[in-house]
Amino acid sequence: MQSIGVKRGTNTLKKLLYLLILVFSISFYSISASADNNSINVLVNNKPLQFDVAPVSENGRTLVPVRAIFEALGATVEWDNSTKTVTAIKDDTITILQVGNNKAFVNTREVILDVPAKTINDRTFVPVRFVGEAFGAIVGWDNASKSVIIEYTEDPNQISAAQGLTAKDIAKKSDS
């Protein structure tokens, strides 16, 4: 009789141990996956851009916090909380995006976004390629470093090289 009780106790301990290993493995995988999602870098004229909420990838598009990217390109940003609309202004260029809407405007030209602006952790995120190109920047993606490379200058005839890439190289990179 005693050996049966010991055997049951051993089986219960084994099951508990397997359960703990399973829970630990799932937790470790989740932490690793989320760390990988937060490793997208954004460089503007070869300078890393810092965000208070990390960029994300959605449907093959990189989304970044709106204020940081617009201000890095020299635009002023206005937020209308009642309509969830972002307006960015730089010189003669006005961009308008609304959270959840895949239509954006650059001056009076309508642009259809692959991924609409969205709210993440109380921040409005926008497709980085749209923002860069709206202000005349060249936007590229370096898959090896998981980096969005934005080349921007006030003078569109003078684009500097970023990480050894020419403007033509950046333009050839895949969409970000």
Backbone bond lengths (Angstrom), bond angles and torsions (degrees), N, CA, C in turn:
res aa  C-N    CA-C-N  psi(-1)  N-CA   C-N-CA  omega(-1)  CA-C   N-CA-C  phi
1 M - - - 1.436 - - 1.519 111.19 -
2 Q 1.325 116.74 -41.66 1.456 119.52 -177.68 1.523 111.87 -63.40
3 S 1.295 117.88 -37.54 1.459 120.68 -178.17 1.521 111.40 -65.42
4 I 1.331 118.64 -31.32 1.464 121.44 178.01 1.522 109.77 -67.44
5 G 1.345 117.24 -42.67 1.464 121.50 178.30 1.514 111.94 -62.90
6 V 1.302 117.32 -40.63 1.466 121.85 178.30 1.515 109.32 -66.07
7 K 1.346 116.01 -41.50 1.462 120.17 -179.78 1.524 110.68 -63.49
8 R 1.362 116.96 -43.04 1.465 120.68 177.69 1.522 110.32 -61.81
9 G 1.315 117.34 -43.31 1.464 121.57 178.84 1.516 111.31 -62.03
10 T 1.312 117.50 -40.49 1.460 122.36 178.90 1.519 110.23 -65.34
11 N 1.346 117.65 -43.45 1.466 121.30 178.50 1.522 111.00 -63.41
12 T 1.331 116.30 -40.16 1.464 120.31 178.53 1.521 110.33 -64.05
13 L 1.322 117.11 -43.00 1.468 120.99 177.76 1.527 111.24 -63.08
14 K 1.322 116.61 -40.30 1.467 120.19 178.49 1.528 110.38 -63.28
15 K 1.339 115.99 -44.39 1.465 119.76 179.17 1.519 110.71 -62.56
16 L 1.322 116.25 -42.21 1.464 120.69 178.50 1.528 110.39 -63.19
17 L 1.320 117.04 -42.85 1.455 121.31 178.45 1.532 110.86 -62.34
18 Y 1.327 117.91 -44.80 1.472 121.27 177.57 1.522 111.16 -61.83
19 L 1.322 116.19 -41.28 1.456 120.57 178.47 1.533 111.06 -62.30
20 L 1.325 116.68 -44.72 1.468 120.27 177.99 1.528 111.68 -62.37
21 I 1.316 116.48 -41.54 1.472 119.99 178.34 1.522 109.97 -63.53
22 L 1.322 117.39 -42.04 1.460 121.36 178.90 1.523 110.98 -62.18
23 V 1.339 116.97 -47.23 1.467 120.88 179.78 1.518 109.98 -61.85
24 F 1.331 118.12 -44.73 1.455 121.83 179.08 1.530 110.97 -61.09
25 S 1.323 116.48 -43.26 1.467 120.10 -179.36 1.520 111.70 -62.98
26 I 1.331 116.83 -43.92 1.467 120.65 178.97 1.521 110.25 -63.85
27 S 1.330 116.96 -43.59 1.468 120.89 178.94 1.517 110.63 -61.94
28 F 1.330 117.03 -45.17 1.465 120.90 -179.37 1.526 110.33 -62.50
29 Y 1.330 117.88 -42.44 1.448 121.39 179.15 1.528 110.71 -62.74
30 S 1.338 117.20 -42.87 1.469 120.92 179.93 1.514 111.04 -62.60
31 I 1.324 117.23 -43.27 1.470 120.94 179.34 1.517 109.74 -64.65
32 S 1.329 117.49 -43.68 1.466 120.43 179.56 1.514 111.14 -63.41
33 A 1.328 117.17 -42.55 1.467 120.61 -179.36 1.517 110.53 -64.03
34 S 1.329 117.69 -42.48 1.461 118.94 -179.35 1.513 111.07 -69.23
35 A 1.318 118.56 -33.79 1.467 120.45 177.41 1.519 109.99 -65.09
36 D 1.347 117.31 -38.91 1.460 120.46 178.78 1.522 110.95 -64.83
37 N 1.344 118.03 -38.03 1.451 121.43 -179.29 1.523 111.57 -65.91
38 N 1.316 117.39 -26.22 1.450 121.21 -176.91 1.515 112.83 -92.16
39 S 1.316 118.33 8.62 1.455 119.69 -174.41 1.528 113.14 -98.48
40 I 1.308 118.67 19.65 1.463 121.16 177.07 1.528 108.25 -78.56
41 N 1.322 116.00 128.80 1.460 122.04 178.16 1.518 109.42 -103.16
42 V 1.320 116.66 148.70 1.459 121.62 174.82 1.522 106.86 -128.59
43 L 1.336 115.88 124.46 1.458 121.26 177.96 1.518 109.01 -117.28
44 V 1.317 116.27 130.09 1.459 122.20 174.39 1.513 106.50 -113.16
45 N 1.332 115.54 116.38 1.469 121.90 -175.91 1.530 110.68 50.96
46 N 1.321 114.89 46.35 1.461 124.35 175.09 1.526 113.68 69.96
47 K 1.337 118.27 12.83 1.465 121.48 177.37 1.524 108.64 -112.00
48 P 1.339 117.26 127.43 1.466 119.75 179.70 1.526 111.05 -63.76
49 L 1.302 115.00 136.02 1.462 121.35 177.75 1.524 107.80 -96.24
50 Q 1.320 116.50 133.53 1.468 121.85 -179.87 1.526 109.38 -99.37
51 F 1.333 116.17 138.92 1.456 122.20 179.72 1.521 109.07 -125.13
52 D 1.325 117.02 146.28 1.463 119.47 175.02 1.528 110.91 -79.40
53 V 1.327 117.33 -21.03 1.458 123.39 171.59 1.533 105.68 -128.07
54 A 1.317 116.78 128.14 1.464 122.08 -172.57 1.528 112.82 -64.93
55 P 1.349 116.84 146.42 1.466 120.96 174.16 1.531 110.68 -58.86
56 V 1.329 115.76 155.00 1.463 121.29 178.98 1.520 109.24 -129.84
57 S 1.312 115.40 160.41 1.456 121.36 175.14 1.520 107.95 -112.30
58 E 1.334 115.42 131.57 1.459 120.67 178.70 1.523 108.63 -139.68
59 N 1.313 115.74 123.20 1.476 120.95 -179.22 1.518 112.10 51.29
60 G 1.327 116.52 41.34 1.462 120.89 177.43 1.514 114.19 76.50
61 R 1.307 118.19 10.01 1.466 122.54 179.90 1.519 109.30 -118.34
62 T 1.313 116.68 141.54 1.458 121.48 178.09 1.515 109.29 -93.74
63 L 1.336 114.76 126.39 1.462 120.96 177.41 1.527 108.84 -111.23
64 V 1.333 115.71 139.09 1.458 121.65 -178.70 1.528 109.95 -131.01
65 P 1.336 117.44 157.67 1.462 119.74 175.09 1.529 110.92 -59.02
66 V 1.314 116.29 130.07 1.457 122.83 -169.91 1.536 113.44 -61.64
67 R 1.314 117.61 -47.68 1.461 119.84 -174.61 1.530 111.67 -61.30
68 A 1.322 117.14 -44.76 1.468 120.67 -177.72 1.524 112.25 -61.38
69 I 1.320 117.35 -44.23 1.468 119.24 -176.59 1.525 111.54 -73.60
70 F 1.328 117.98 -42.16 1.460 119.35 178.56 1.528 110.99 -63.24
71 E 1.328 117.13 -44.60 1.469 119.80 -179.38 1.518 111.85 -67.14
72 A 1.336 118.17 -32.18 1.465 120.98 176.26 1.525 111.32 -63.80
73 L 1.328 116.05 -26.87 1.463 121.00 178.30 1.535 111.94 -95.20
74 G 1.323 116.91 8.11 1.459 121.08 174.01 1.515 115.71 86.94
75 A 1.321 118.06 13.36 1.467 121.20 -178.91 1.525 110.30 -94.24
76 T 1.310 116.01 153.90 1.463 120.60 170.12 1.522 107.35 -94.34
77 V 1.325 115.55 148.76 1.457 120.53 -173.48 1.521 109.64 -122.23
78 E 1.336 114.79 134.22 1.457 121.12 175.20 1.520 108.15 -122.71
79 W 1.350 116.08 143.41 1.457 121.85 -179.05 1.519 108.77 -124.00
80 D 1.333 116.09 128.83 1.458 121.44 174.91 1.523 106.83 -109.89
81 N 1.325 115.92 102.35 1.461 120.79 -175.08 1.523 112.46 -65.93
82 S 1.327 117.97 -32.00 1.471 120.00 -177.54 1.523 112.05 -66.86
83 T 1.339 117.93 -32.80 1.463 120.87 179.35 1.530 112.48 -108.26
84 K 1.346 117.03 -1.55 1.475 122.70 -177.05 1.526 110.47 55.04
85 T 1.341 114.82 47.56 1.457 121.24 -175.97 1.524 110.75 -117.28
86 V 1.333 115.37 135.71 1.459 122.99 176.08 1.519 108.03 -106.71
87 T 1.324 115.56 131.45 1.458 120.95 174.00 1.525 107.35 -122.40
88 A 1.319 116.81 127.88 1.468 121.72 177.81 1.522 107.71 -120.69
89 I 1.326 115.06 135.77 1.464 120.22 -175.83 1.517 109.30 -128.99
90 K 1.319 114.90 131.03 1.464 121.63 173.59 1.519 107.24 -146.61
91 D 1.322 114.38 118.51 1.459 120.69 -178.69 1.533 109.49 51.95
92 D 1.342 116.58 -120.33 1.461 120.90 -177.68 1.529 113.21 -94.80
93 T 1.340 117.46 9.21 1.457 120.55 -176.91 1.524 109.84 -108.42
94 I 1.325 114.88 127.71 1.463 121.80 176.40 1.522 107.40 -123.39
95 T 1.335 116.24 125.01 1.462 120.26 175.38 1.524 108.46 -114.08
96 I 1.322 114.93 142.16 1.461 121.14 179.85 1.527 108.39 -132.60
97 L 1.344 116.01 126.86 1.462 122.30 177.07 1.521 108.44 -132.78
98 Q 1.317 115.44 146.15 1.466 120.32 176.86 1.523 108.51 -122.77
99 V 1.323 116.09 134.38 1.459 121.35 179.72 1.524 109.43 -56.30
100 G 1.342 115.66 130.04 1.458 121.77 177.87 1.516 115.21 84.72
101 N 1.319 117.45 -4.48 1.461 121.51 -177.72 1.526 108.99 -106.77
102 N 1.332 117.23 130.00 1.464 118.83 -179.83 1.535 112.36 -86.33
103 K 1.331 116.91 4.08 1.463 120.53 174.69 1.525 108.74 -101.70
104 A 1.326 115.20 131.62 1.461 121.41 175.65 1.524 106.36 -129.03
105 F 1.318 115.56 167.26 1.458 119.84 179.67 1.520 110.25 -130.12
106 V 1.330 114.37 136.85 1.453 121.95 169.49 1.517 104.20 -117.26
107 N 1.339 114.89 108.75 1.458 122.02 -168.29 1.527 107.23 55.59
108 T 1.301 120.04 -119.67 1.471 119.74 -179.53 1.532 112.44 -101.04
109 R 1.336 116.93 -0.01 1.469 121.35 -177.84 1.527 110.65 -85.25
110 E 1.339 115.22 125.09 1.467 120.18 177.42 1.530 109.48 -79.76
111 V 1.338 115.68 136.72 1.463 122.25 178.33 1.524 107.19 -125.26
112 I 1.336 116.63 130.02 1.459 121.19 176.98 1.528 107.59 -91.68
113 L 1.332 115.57 123.27 1.461 121.65 -179.19 1.528 110.32 -90.05
114 D 1.341 116.47 140.22 1.464 120.49 174.89 1.526 110.45 -64.70
115 V 1.323 115.90 -35.64 1.461 122.82 178.78 1.525 106.68 -132.30
116 P 1.331 118.33 124.86 1.467 119.42 -178.98 1.532 111.85 -72.67
117 A 1.320 115.67 162.70 1.459 120.65 172.78 1.520 108.14 -59.55
118 K 1.332 116.37 147.36 1.459 119.97 -179.24 1.518 109.71 -148.12
119 T 1.317 115.56 163.39 1.462 121.58 178.66 1.521 109.72 -101.50
120 I 1.332 115.63 128.77 1.465 122.98 176.43 1.533 106.72 -135.26
121 N 1.312 116.88 125.28 1.470 121.97 179.82 1.527 112.17 48.97
122 D 1.316 116.29 47.47 1.474 123.05 178.25 1.526 113.63 63.24
123 R 1.323 117.65 22.23 1.465 122.26 176.44 1.521 108.03 -124.53
124 T 1.321 115.75 144.45 1.462 120.24 176.15 1.519 108.16 -88.82
125 F 1.321 115.73 125.31 1.466 122.60 179.87 1.520 109.43 -107.45
126 V 1.332 115.51 141.74 1.459 121.84 -179.27 1.525 109.76 -134.12
127 P 1.336 117.15 155.31 1.469 119.87 175.81 1.531 110.13 -64.34
128 V 1.321 116.62 122.81 1.464 121.33 -174.52 1.536 111.81 -64.60
129 R 1.317 117.74 -34.52 1.475 119.54 -179.80 1.530 110.19 -63.31
130 F 1.324 117.52 -43.96 1.461 120.29 178.94 1.528 110.66 -57.75
131 V 1.322 117.05 -48.83 1.460 121.14 -177.61 1.522 110.97 -60.50
132 G 1.316 116.53 -49.91 1.462 120.07 -179.07 1.510 112.71 -59.64
133 E 1.320 115.84 -49.52 1.460 119.50 -177.11 1.524 112.45 -69.82
134 A 1.334 117.84 -27.58 1.468 120.58 177.59 1.528 110.94 -61.30
135 F 1.336 116.28 -30.34 1.465 120.74 -180.00 1.522 112.74 -104.54
136 G 1.326 117.31 17.79 1.459 121.79 173.23 1.513 115.52 82.76
137 A 1.313 118.40 14.19 1.463 121.08 178.82 1.528 110.29 -83.60
138 I 1.302 115.02 159.91 1.460 121.90 172.32 1.518 106.24 -98.89
139 V 1.329 116.60 127.95 1.462 121.39 -175.21 1.517 108.79 -119.58
140 G 1.332 116.01 129.49 1.458 120.97 178.59 1.511 111.07 -135.07
141 W 1.323 115.42 170.01 1.457 121.82 -179.48 1.519 108.53 -128.24
142 D 1.338 116.41 128.36 1.462 121.77 174.63 1.517 107.35 -107.25
143 N 1.328 116.54 103.72 1.459 121.49 -174.29 1.524 112.35 -64.79
144 A 1.324 117.72 -34.62 1.467 120.54 -177.52 1.522 111.80 -61.54
145 S 1.321 117.45 -39.31 1.469 120.63 -178.92 1.525 112.60 -103.43
146 K 1.326 116.68 3.58 1.472 122.36 -175.95 1.526 109.63 50.36
147 S 1.332 114.74 52.53 1.468 120.03 -176.07 1.515 111.79 -124.00
148 V 1.337 114.42 136.14 1.454 121.55 168.31 1.525 105.25 -88.14
149 I 1.321 116.28 128.60 1.459 120.93 -179.65 1.520 107.47 -114.11
150 I 1.320 115.52 119.90 1.457 121.43 -179.47 1.517 108.09 -116.19
151 E 1.298 115.97 124.21 1.465 121.80 175.34 1.514 107.32 -109.95
152 Y 1.329 114.72 119.52 1.451 120.66 -175.38 1.517 110.29 -139.11
153 T 1.323 115.01 138.57 1.448 120.75 174.99 1.521 108.24 -148.88
154 E 1.311 115.41 155.48 1.467 119.43 176.26 1.524 110.08 -65.45
155 D 1.331 115.83 -30.00 1.465 121.50 179.45 1.522 108.61 -101.93
156 P 1.326 118.93 104.97 1.467 121.29 -175.82 1.522 113.82 -62.79
157 N 1.343 118.44 -13.29 1.461 120.99 178.46 1.525 112.19 -83.38
158 Q 1.341 117.63 -9.40 1.455 120.93 -178.86 1.523 109.77 -122.92
159 I 1.302 116.73 94.43 1.458 122.04 175.16 1.522 106.87 -106.38
160 S 1.342 116.23 126.46 1.467 119.89 179.60 1.520 109.75 -80.80
161 A 1.336 115.07 164.95 1.461 119.67 177.24 1.522 109.34 -83.53
162 A 1.327 116.26 138.36 1.467 121.20 178.44 1.513 108.64 -113.06
163 Q 1.298 116.97 123.52 1.460 123.57 178.94 1.528 111.30 48.82
164 G 1.309 116.61 43.15 1.452 120.75 177.79 1.515 114.63 79.32
165 L 1.324 118.43 5.01 1.452 122.01 179.84 1.523 109.68 -101.39
166 T 1.300 116.54 141.99 1.459 120.20 173.35 1.522 108.80 -85.52
167 A 1.304 116.54 167.30 1.467 120.68 177.80 1.531 110.46 -57.64
168 K 1.329 116.15 -37.31 1.464 119.98 179.25 1.526 110.30 -64.78
169 D 1.343 117.20 -40.62 1.474 121.11 177.39 1.511 110.95 -61.75
170 I 1.340 115.97 -43.79 1.464 120.75 -178.85 1.527 110.00 -61.99
171 A 1.313 116.78 -43.63 1.459 120.47 -178.94 1.526 111.78 -62.98
172 K 1.337 117.03 -28.70 1.464 120.81 -179.07 1.527 113.24 -79.05
173 K 1.341 116.72 -18.18 1.470 119.65 -178.60 1.523 110.23 -61.93
174 S 1.314 115.90 158.72 1.466 119.63 -179.01 1.507 111.28 -67.19
175 D 1.343 116.90 161.83 1.471 122.82 179.76 1.513 110.51 -57.13
176 S 1.344 114.91 147.78 1.470 119.25 175.55 1.498 110.01 -111.38
